[in-house]
């Protein structure tokens, strides 16, 4: 079975834990992705930009420039 980071929205995870970041999609939409899924999303966008001959409509996002996503932690005393 493939590992899946529970904090990641993608499906190309290589581990069950690790840092995730916010991948902006535009129009207020975002994905929360691990590094592996992030790279997959950028590859997808690069390919669609070439395919449609319109790369400016398929911008890639740099991992280093992205906001680190910190999942909510349960409050003590709550279940």
N, C-alpha and C positions, 0 to 999 in steps of 0.2 A: 504494500500500500504506500502511496506517495505521501510524503510529509506535508502537513498543512499548518501554517502559522494561523492561530485562531484570531489574530488581530489584523490579518491581511484579507482584502477583498478579492485578490487574484487567485489563480489556480496553477501557478508555476513555481510554487514555493520549493525551496531545497532543504528547509529545516522547519521545525515546529516552534521555533522561537526566534527572536532577533528584532532589531529595530524596524519600524515601519514609518513611512512618511506620507504626507498628503500630496497626491497627484491631482492638480487642478484640471478639470475638463472644460471649464468655461461655463458661462451662464449660471454660476453658483454651484455647479456640480463638482464633486471630488471623489477620488478613489483613495483608499488607504492601502498602500502596497509595500511589500518587503522588497529588498534590492533585486532579487531574481525576477519577480513579477513586474517591477518597474522597468527593468531592461527589456522584458518581453513587450510591454506596452509601447516603449519607444521604438522597438523594431517594427511593431505593427503600424505605428504612425508613419514611420519612414517609408515602409512599403506602400501604404495607402497614398501617401503624398506623391510617390513616383508613379503609381498606377493611375492616379487621377490627374497627373501632371499639374498638381497644385499643392506643392509642399507647404505653402504658407497657411493653408487651411488645416494642416495636420502637424501642428508644432510639437516638438519634443521638449521635455522638461528635464533639466539637469538635477540629478540626485542631490548633489552638494548644495544646490540653491533652494531645495525644498524644506518645508517645515517638518520637523520631527513630530510625529503623532504620539501623544501620551494617552493610552486608554484610561478610562475612568477606573479608579480603584474603589472597591467597596468600602463604605464607612465602617469603622469599628462598631461593634454592637448591633449591626444590621445584617440580615441574611438575605 
